[in-house]
Amino acid sequence: MSMFDELKVLGANVDEGLERCLGRTDLYEKFINKLPEMLDDPDIKDAFDRGDHNTVIEKTHAIKGVTGNLSITPLFEAYSDIVSLERKGSFEEARAVFDNIQPIQEKIMECIKKNRG
């Protein structure tokens, strides 16, 4: 199965992401290949643990933007919720969303890493 097919199975709207990259698979892959490093940022978990809500918002907002542009829908939706919940002061709910998205995030990162060209 190709990376794009596997990402689709994991909930990504690859066709929409490709449209945003003017249909250029090379450009889409270039941005997708950078995603694991962004997602594998221990500062987010540490910020949650410390109660550093400004850092949580800053880091998760950046991920929300990138995953939105790439149409990695499950991550975009989760990180959108985290940002919204953090801004409303619903810190425990935001942490729960963060913890709950980790398994699918790991699968997406695995998919990307194993298919890097």
DSSP file (Angstrom, degrees, kcal/mol; ACC not computed):
  #  RESIDUE AA STRUCTURE BP1 BP2  ACC     N-H-->O    O-->H-N    N-H-->O    O-->H-N    TCO  KAPPA ALPHA  PHI   PSI    X-CA   Y-CA   Z-CA
    1    1 A M              0   0    0      0, 0.0     2,-0.0     0, 0.0     0, 0.0   0.000 360.0 360.0 360.0 136.8    0.0    0.0    0.0
    2    2 A S     >  -     0   0    0      1,-0.1     4,-2.7     4,-0.0     5,-0.2  -0.288 360.0-110.1 -73.5 162.7    1.3    3.4   -0.9
    3    3 A M  H  > S+     0   0    0      1,-0.2     4,-2.9     2,-0.2     5,-0.2   0.915 120.1  51.6 -58.5 -43.3    1.9    6.1    1.7
    4    4 A F  H  > S+     0   0    0      1,-0.2     4,-2.1     2,-0.2    -1,-0.2   0.917 110.7  47.6 -62.7 -42.6   -1.0    8.1    0.3
    5    5 A D  H  > S+     0   0    0      2,-0.2     4,-2.1     1,-0.2    -1,-0.2   0.915 113.1  48.4 -63.4 -42.4   -3.3    5.1    0.5
    6    6 A E  H  X S+     0   0    0     -4,-2.7     4,-1.7     1,-0.2    -2,-0.2   0.904 110.0  51.6 -65.9 -40.4   -2.3    4.3    4.0
    7    7 A L  H  <>S+     0   0    0     -4,-2.9     5,-2.7     1,-0.2    -1,-0.2   0.886 108.0  53.1 -62.5 -37.9   -2.8    7.9    5.1
    8    8 A K  H ><5S+     0   0    0     -4,-2.1     3,-1.7     1,-0.2    -2,-0.2   0.923 106.9  51.3 -61.9 -43.8   -6.3    7.8    3.6
    9    9 A V  H 3<5S+     0   0    0     -4,-2.1    -1,-0.2     1,-0.3    -2,-0.2   0.850 106.9  55.3 -60.6 -33.9   -7.1    4.7    5.6
   10   10 A L  T 3<5S-     0   0    0     -4,-1.7    -1,-0.3    -5,-0.1    -2,-0.2   0.410 130.9 -94.2 -82.0   2.3   -5.9    6.6    8.7
   11   11 A G  T < 5S+     0   0    0     -3,-1.7    62,-0.3     1,-0.3    -3,-0.2   0.436  77.3 139.9 105.4   0.6   -8.4    9.4    8.0
   12   12 A A      < -     0   0    0     -5,-2.7     2,-1.1    60,-0.2    -1,-0.3  -0.509  51.2-137.3 -77.6 145.6   -6.3   11.9    6.0
   13   13 A N     >  +     0   0    0     58,-2.8     4,-2.1     1,-0.2     3,-0.3  -0.686  32.6 171.0 -98.5  77.5   -7.9   13.6    3.0
   14   14 A V  H  > S+     0   0    0     -2,-1.1     4,-2.9     1,-0.2     5,-0.2   0.860  71.3  57.7 -59.7 -39.5   -4.9   13.3    0.8
   15   15 A D  H  > S+     0   0    0      1,-0.2     4,-1.9     2,-0.2    -1,-0.2   0.910 108.5  46.1 -60.5 -41.9   -6.7   14.5   -2.3
   16   16 A E  H  > S+     0   0    0     -3,-0.3     4,-1.8     2,-0.2    -1,-0.2   0.907 112.2  51.2 -65.8 -41.9   -7.6   17.8   -0.6
   17   17 A G  H  X S+     0   0    0     -4,-2.1     4,-0.8    53,-0.3    -2,-0.2   0.898 108.9  51.2 -61.4 -40.9   -4.0   18.1    0.6
   18   18 A L  H ><>S+     0   0    0     -4,-2.9     5,-3.3     1,-0.2     3,-0.7   0.888 105.4  55.8 -63.7 -38.9   -2.7   17.5   -2.8
   19   19 A E  H ><5S+     0   0    0     -4,-1.9     3,-1.7     1,-0.3    -1,-0.2   0.904 104.0  54.0 -58.6 -40.8   -5.0   20.2   -4.2
   20   20 A R  H 3<5S+     0   0    0     -4,-1.8    -1,-0.3     1,-0.3    -2,-0.2   0.738 107.4  51.7 -66.6 -21.0   -3.5   22.7   -1.7
   21   21 A C  T X<5S-     0   0    0     -4,-0.8     3,-2.0    -3,-0.7    -1,-0.3   0.013 124.4-104.9-102.1  25.7   -0.1   21.8   -3.1
   22   22 A L  T < 5S-     0   0    0     -3,-1.7    -3,-0.2     1,-0.3    -2,-0.1   0.767  70.6 -63.8  58.8  28.7   -1.3   22.4   -6.7
   23   23 A G  T 3 <S+     0   0    0     -5,-3.3     2,-1.0     1,-0.2    -1,-0.3   0.532  97.5 142.3  76.7   6.2   -1.5   18.7   -7.4
   24   24 A R    <>  -     0   0    0     -3,-2.0     4,-2.3    -6,-0.5     3,-0.2  -0.703  33.7-170.4 -87.2 104.9    2.2   18.3   -6.9
   25   25 A T  H  > S+     0   0    0     -2,-1.0     4,-2.8     1,-0.2     5,-0.2   0.847  86.1  58.1 -62.7 -33.4    2.9   15.0   -5.1
   26   26 A D  H  > S+     0   0    0      2,-0.2     4,-1.8     1,-0.2    -1,-0.2   0.900 108.8  44.7 -63.8 -39.6    6.6   16.0   -4.7
   27   27 A L  H  > S+     0   0    0     -3,-0.2     4,-2.0     2,-0.2    -2,-0.2   0.912 113.4  49.7 -70.0 -43.7    5.6   19.1   -2.8
   28   28 A Y  H  X S+     0   0    0     -4,-2.3     4,-2.8     1,-0.2    -2,-0.2   0.933 112.4  48.0 -60.4 -46.4    3.0   17.3   -0.7
   29   29 A E  H  X S+     0   0    0     -4,-2.8     4,-2.7     1,-0.2    -1,-0.2   0.876 107.0  57.3 -62.7 -37.7    5.5   14.6    0.2
   30   30 A K  H  X S+     0   0    0     -4,-1.8     4,-0.5    -5,-0.2    -1,-0.2   0.933 113.4  38.7 -58.5 -46.6    8.1   17.2    1.1
   31   31 A F  H >X S+     0   0    0     -4,-2.0     3,-0.9     1,-0.2     4,-0.6   0.896 114.7  53.3 -72.2 -40.4    5.8   18.8    3.7
   32   32 A I  H >< S+     0   0    0     -4,-2.8     3,-1.3     1,-0.2    -2,-0.2   0.903 103.4  58.2 -59.5 -41.5    4.4   15.4    4.9
   33   33 A N  H 3< S+     0   0    0     -4,-2.7     4,-0.3     1,-0.3    -1,-0.2   0.701 103.5  53.0 -65.5 -18.9    8.0   14.2    5.5
   34   34 A K  H <X S+     0   0    0     -3,-0.9     4,-1.2    -4,-0.5     3,-0.4   0.625  89.3  83.1 -86.8 -15.2    8.6   17.1    7.9
   35   35 A L  H <X S+     0   0    0     -3,-1.3     4,-2.6    -4,-0.6     3,-0.3   0.878  79.3  59.9 -62.7 -43.2    5.5   16.3   10.0
   36   36 A P  H  > S+     0   0    0      0, 0.0     4,-2.3     0, 0.0    -1,-0.2   0.890 104.4  50.8 -56.4 -39.3    6.9   13.6   12.3
   37   37 A E  H  4 S+     0   0    0     -3,-0.4    -2,-0.2    -4,-0.3    -3,-0.1   0.886 111.8  47.9 -64.8 -36.8    9.6   15.9   13.7
   38   38 A M  H  < S+     0   0    0     -4,-1.2     3,-0.4    -3,-0.3    -1,-0.2   0.910 115.5  44.1 -68.3 -41.5    7.0   18.5   14.4
   39   39 A L  H  < S+     0   0    0     -4,-2.6     2,-1.2     1,-0.2    -2,-0.2   0.797 102.0  67.7 -74.1 -28.5    4.7   16.0   16.1
   40   40 A D     <  +     0   0    0     -4,-2.3    -1,-0.2    -5,-0.3    -2,-0.1  -0.276  69.8 135.5 -88.8  50.2    7.4   14.3   18.0
   41   41 A D    >>  -     0   0    0     -2,-1.2     3,-1.3    -3,-0.4     4,-0.6  -0.872  41.4-164.7-104.9 107.9    8.0   17.3   20.2
   42   42 A P  H 3> S+     0   0    0      0, 0.0     4,-2.5     0, 0.0     5,-0.2   0.692  80.4  78.9 -66.0 -16.1    8.3   16.5   23.9
   43   43 A D  H 3> S+     0   0    0      1,-0.2     4,-2.7     2,-0.2     5,-0.2   0.826  87.7  56.8 -61.3 -31.4    7.7   20.2   24.8
   44   44 A I  H <> S+     0   0    0     -3,-1.3     4,-2.5     2,-0.2    -1,-0.2   0.972 110.6  41.0 -66.7 -51.9    4.0   19.7   24.3
   45   45 A K  H  X S+     0   0    0     -4,-0.6     4,-2.6     1,-0.2    -2,-0.2   0.923 116.9  50.3 -60.7 -43.5    3.6   16.9   26.8
   46   46 A D  H  X S+     0   0    0     -4,-2.5     4,-2.3     1,-0.2    -1,-0.2   0.900 109.2  51.4 -61.3 -40.8    6.0   18.7   29.2
   47   47 A A  H  X>S+     0   0    0     -4,-2.7     5,-2.5     2,-0.2     4,-1.1   0.911 110.0  49.2 -64.3 -41.9    4.0   21.9   28.8
   48   48 A F  H ><5S+     0   0    0     -4,-2.5     3,-0.7     1,-0.2    -2,-0.2   0.947 111.7  49.4 -58.4 -47.5    0.9   20.1   29.7
   49   49 A D  H 3<5S+     0   0    0     -4,-2.6    -2,-0.2     1,-0.2    -1,-0.2   0.857 114.8  44.0 -61.6 -37.1    2.6   18.5   32.7
   50   50 A R  H 3<5S-     0   0    0     -4,-2.3    -1,-0.2    -5,-0.2    -2,-0.2   0.604 110.7-119.1 -82.5 -13.0    3.9   21.9   33.9
   51   51 A G  T <<5 +     0   0    0     -4,-1.1     2,-1.6    -3,-0.7    -3,-0.2   0.770  59.2 154.6  75.5  25.5    0.6   23.7   33.3
   52   52 A D     >< +     0   0    0     -5,-2.5     4,-2.0    -6,-0.2     3,-0.3  -0.635  12.3 172.0 -87.5  81.4    2.3   26.0   30.8
   53   53 A H  H  >  +     0   0    0     -2,-1.6     4,-2.5     1,-0.2     5,-0.2   0.779  69.7  60.1 -69.5 -28.6   -0.8   26.7   28.8
   54   54 A N  H  > S+     0   0    0      2,-0.2     4,-2.5     1,-0.2    -1,-0.2   0.923 108.6  44.7 -64.1 -42.7    0.8   29.4   26.6
   55   55 A T  H  > S+     0   0    0     -3,-0.3     4,-2.9     2,-0.2     5,-0.3   0.905 111.8  53.0 -67.4 -41.0    3.3   26.9   25.3
   56   56 A V  H  X S+     0   0    0     -4,-2.0     4,-2.7     1,-0.2     5,-0.3   0.945 112.6  44.7 -57.6 -48.2    0.6   24.3   24.8
   57   57 A I  H  X S+     0   0    0     -4,-2.5     4,-2.3     2,-0.2     5,-0.2   0.930 114.2  49.1 -63.3 -45.6   -1.4   26.8   22.7
   58   58 A E  H  X S+     0   0    0     -4,-2.5     4,-1.6    -5,-0.2    -2,-0.2   0.944 117.3  39.5 -59.6 -50.1    1.6   27.9   20.7
   59   59 A K  H  X S+     0   0    0     -4,-2.9     4,-1.9     1,-0.2    -2,-0.2   0.916 118.5  45.8 -69.9 -43.9    2.8   24.4   19.8
   60   60 A T  H  X S+     0   0    0     -4,-2.7     4,-2.5    -5,-0.3    -1,-0.2   0.833 109.1  56.2 -72.0 -30.0   -0.6   22.9   19.2
   61   61 A H  H  X S+     0   0    0     -4,-2.3     4,-2.0    -5,-0.3    -1,-0.2   0.901 107.1  49.9 -65.3 -39.9   -1.8   25.9   17.1
   62   62 A A  H  X S+     0   0    0     -4,-1.6     4,-2.2    -5,-0.2    -2,-0.2   0.919 112.0  47.3 -63.8 -43.4    1.3   25.4   14.8
   63   63 A I  H  X S+     0   0    0     -4,-1.9     4,-2.9     1,-0.2     5,-0.3   0.902 108.5  55.7 -65.2 -40.4    0.4   21.7   14.5
   64   64 A K  H  X S+     0   0    0     -4,-2.5     4,-1.9     1,-0.2    -1,-0.2   0.924 109.3  47.4 -56.4 -44.9   -3.2   22.5   13.8
   65   65 A G  H  X S+     0   0    0     -4,-2.0     4,-2.4     2,-0.2    -2,-0.2   0.925 114.5  44.0 -64.5 -46.5   -2.1   24.8   10.9
   66   66 A V  H  X S+     0   0    0     -4,-2.2     4,-2.0     1,-0.2    -2,-0.2   0.939 115.6  46.6 -66.6 -47.0    0.2   22.3    9.3
   67   67 A T  H  <>S+     0   0    0     -4,-2.9     5,-2.7     1,-0.2     4,-0.5   0.828 112.4  52.5 -67.6 -29.0   -2.1   19.3    9.6
   68   68 A G  H ><5S+     0   0    0     -4,-1.9     3,-0.7    -5,-0.3    -1,-0.2   0.930 109.3  47.9 -67.6 -45.8   -4.9   21.5    8.3
   69   69 A N  H 3<5S+     0   0    0     -4,-2.4    -2,-0.2     1,-0.2    -1,-0.2   0.848 116.9  43.1 -63.2 -33.6   -2.9   22.5    5.3
   70   70 A L  T 3<5S-     0   0    0     -4,-2.0   -53,-0.3    -5,-0.2    -1,-0.2   0.489 109.8-125.5 -89.7  -4.0   -1.9   18.9    4.6
   71   71 A S  T < 5 +     0   0    0     -3,-0.7   -58,-2.8    -4,-0.5     2,-1.6   0.873  51.2 158.6  59.0  41.2   -5.5   17.7    5.3
   72   72 A I    >>< -     0   0    0     -5,-2.7     4,-2.6   -60,-0.2     3,-0.7  -0.663  23.8-172.5 -88.2  78.1   -4.4   15.2    8.0
   73   73 A T  H 3>  +     0   0    0     -2,-1.6     4,-2.9   -62,-0.3     5,-0.3   0.790  69.2  51.5 -53.3 -48.5   -8.0   15.4    9.3
   74   74 A P  H 3> S+     0   0    0      0, 0.0     4,-1.9     0, 0.0    -1,-0.3   0.909 117.2  40.9 -60.9 -39.2   -7.8   13.4   12.5
   75   75 A L  H <> S+     0   0    0     -3,-0.7     4,-3.0     2,-0.2     5,-0.3   0.908 113.9  52.7 -73.1 -41.5   -4.8   15.4   13.8
   76   76 A F  H  X S+     0   0    0     -4,-2.6     4,-2.1    -9,-0.3     5,-0.2   0.936 112.1  45.8 -58.3 -46.6   -6.2   18.7   12.5
   77   77 A E  H  X S+     0   0    0     -4,-2.9     4,-2.1     2,-0.2    -1,-0.2   0.917 114.9  46.9 -64.7 -43.4   -9.5   18.1   14.3
   78   78 A A  H  X S+     0   0    0     -4,-1.9     4,-2.5    -5,-0.3    -2,-0.2   0.939 114.6  45.3 -64.6 -46.9   -7.9   17.0   17.5
   79   79 A Y  H  X S+     0   0    0     -4,-3.0     4,-2.3     2,-0.2    -1,-0.2   0.825 110.5  54.8 -70.4 -29.4   -5.4   19.9   17.6
   80   80 A S  H  X S+     0   0    0     -4,-2.1     4,-2.3    -5,-0.3    -1,-0.2   0.924 110.1  47.2 -63.0 -44.1   -8.1   22.3   16.8
   81   81 A D  H  X S+     0   0    0     -4,-2.1     4,-3.1     2,-0.2     5,-0.3   0.909 110.3  52.5 -63.5 -41.8  -10.1   21.1   19.7
   82   82 A I  H  X S+     0   0    0     -4,-2.5     4,-2.8     2,-0.2     5,-0.2   0.942 110.6  46.9 -60.2 -47.6   -7.0   21.3   22.0
   83   83 A V  H  X S+     0   0    0     -4,-2.3     4,-2.3     1,-0.2    -1,-0.2   0.935 114.8  46.9 -59.9 -47.0   -6.4   24.9   21.0
   84   84 A S  H  X S+     0   0    0     -4,-2.3     4,-1.5     1,-0.2    -2,-0.2   0.925 113.9  46.9 -61.7 -46.5  -10.1   25.8   21.6
   85   85 A L  H  X>S+     0   0    0     -4,-3.1     5,-2.7     1,-0.2     4,-0.6   0.902 111.8  50.8 -64.5 -41.1  -10.3   24.0   24.9
   86   86 A E  H ><5S+     0   0    0     -4,-2.8     3,-1.1    -5,-0.3    -1,-0.2   0.920 109.2  50.9 -61.7 -43.3   -7.0   25.6   26.1
   87   87 A R  H 3<5S+     0   0    0     -4,-2.3    -1,-0.2     1,-0.3    -2,-0.2   0.800 110.2  50.2 -66.6 -27.1   -8.3   29.0   25.2
   88   88 A K  H 3<5S-     0   0    0     -4,-1.5    -1,-0.3    -5,-0.2    -2,-0.2   0.522 118.6-111.7 -85.9  -6.0  -11.5   28.4   27.1
   89   89 A G  T <<5S+     0   0    0     -3,-1.1     2,-1.6    -4,-0.6     3,-0.3   0.606  75.9 135.0  85.9  11.6   -9.6   27.2   30.2
   90   90 A S     >< +     0   0    0     -5,-2.7     4,-2.1     1,-0.2     5,-0.2  -0.522  21.2 158.6 -90.8  68.2  -10.7   23.6   29.8
   91   91 A F  H  >  +     0   0    0     -2,-1.6     4,-2.3     1,-0.2    -1,-0.2   0.867  66.3  50.0 -66.5 -41.0   -7.2   22.3   30.5
   92   92 A E  H  > S+     0   0    0     -3,-0.3     4,-2.0     1,-0.2    -1,-0.2   0.889 111.8  49.2 -67.6 -37.5   -8.1   18.8   31.6
   93   93 A E  H  > S+     0   0    0      2,-0.2     4,-2.2     1,-0.2    -2,-0.2   0.900 109.8  52.0 -66.1 -39.7  -10.3   18.3   28.6
   94   94 A A  H  X S+     0   0    0     -4,-2.1     4,-2.4     1,-0.2    -2,-0.2   0.914 109.5  49.3 -61.9 -42.8   -7.5   19.6   26.3
   95   95 A R  H  X S+     0   0    0     -4,-2.3     4,-2.9     1,-0.2    -1,-0.2   0.889 108.7  53.4 -64.2 -38.9   -5.1   17.1   27.9
   96   96 A A  H  X S+     0   0    0     -4,-2.0     4,-2.5     2,-0.2    -1,-0.2   0.912 109.3  48.0 -63.4 -41.6   -7.6   14.3   27.4
   97   97 A V  H  X S+     0   0    0     -4,-2.2     4,-1.8     2,-0.2    -2,-0.2   0.925 112.3  50.3 -62.7 -43.9   -7.9   15.1   23.7
   98   98 A F  H  X S+     0   0    0     -4,-2.4     4,-0.8     1,-0.2    -2,-0.2   0.937 113.1  45.0 -59.0 -48.1   -4.1   15.2   23.4
   99   99 A D  H >< S+     0   0    0     -4,-2.9     3,-0.6     1,-0.2    -1,-0.2   0.890 112.3  52.4 -64.0 -39.3   -3.7   11.8   25.1
  100  100 A N  H 3< S+     0   0    0     -4,-2.5     4,-0.4     1,-0.2    -1,-0.2   0.790 106.9  51.6 -70.1 -28.2   -6.5   10.3   23.0
  101  101 A I  H 3X S+     0   0    0     -4,-1.8     4,-2.6    -3,-0.2     3,-0.2   0.648  86.1  88.7 -83.3 -13.5   -5.1   11.3   19.7
  102  102 A Q  H <X S+     0   0    0     -4,-0.8     4,-2.7    -3,-0.6     5,-0.2   0.868  82.5  53.4 -56.7 -42.6   -1.6    9.9   20.4
  103  103 A P  H  > S+     0   0    0      0, 0.0     4,-1.8     0, 0.0    -1,-0.2   0.931 114.5  40.6 -60.9 -43.8   -2.3    6.3   19.1
  104  104 A I  H  > S+     0   0    0     -4,-0.4     4,-2.4    -3,-0.2    -2,-0.2   0.875 113.7  54.8 -71.2 -35.3   -3.5    7.6   15.7
  105  105 A Q  H  X S+     0   0    0     -4,-2.6     4,-2.6     1,-0.2    -1,-0.2   0.918 107.3  50.6 -61.7 -42.7   -0.7   10.2   15.6
  106  106 A E  H  X S+     0   0    0     -4,-2.7     4,-2.7    -5,-0.2    -1,-0.2   0.907 110.1  49.8 -61.2 -42.0    1.8    7.4   16.2
  107  107 A K  H  X S+     0   0    0     -4,-1.8     4,-2.4     2,-0.2    -2,-0.2   0.903 111.4  48.6 -64.5 -40.9    0.3    5.4   13.3
  108  108 A I  H  X S+     0   0    0     -4,-2.4     4,-2.2     2,-0.2    -2,-0.2   0.921 112.5  47.9 -64.8 -43.7    0.5    8.5   11.0
  109  109 A M  H  X S+     0   0    0     -4,-2.6     4,-2.8     2,-0.2     5,-0.2   0.913 111.6  50.8 -64.0 -42.0    4.1    9.2   12.0
  110  110 A E  H  X S+     0   0    0     -4,-2.7     4,-2.5     1,-0.2     5,-0.2   0.928 109.4  51.2 -58.2 -46.7    5.0    5.5   11.4
  111  111 A C  H  X S+     0   0    0     -4,-2.4     4,-0.9     1,-0.2    -2,-0.2   0.922 113.5  44.0 -57.4 -47.2    3.4    5.5    8.0
  112  112 A I  H >< S+     0   0    0     -4,-2.2     3,-0.6     1,-0.2     4,-0.4   0.934 113.5  49.8 -66.5 -46.7    5.3    8.6    7.0
  113  113 A K  H >< S+     0   0    0     -4,-2.8     3,-0.9     1,-0.2    -2,-0.2   0.893 110.8  48.4 -62.5 -40.9    8.6    7.5    8.4
  114  114 A K  H 3< S+     0   0    0     -4,-2.5    -1,-0.2     1,-0.2    -2,-0.2   0.705 114.3  47.1 -74.9 -16.8    8.5    4.1    6.7
  115  115 A N  T << S+     0   0    0     -4,-0.9    -1,-0.2    -3,-0.6    -2,-0.2   0.326  77.7 131.8-106.3   7.3    7.6    5.6    3.3
  116  116 A R    <         0   0    0     -3,-0.9    -3,-0.0    -4,-0.4    -4,-0.0  -0.352 360.0 360.0 -61.6 136.3   10.2    8.4    3.2
  117  117 A G              0   0    0    -88,-0.1    -1,-0.1    -2,-0.0    -3,-0.0   0.436 360.0 360.0-103.8 360.0   11.9    8.4   -0.1
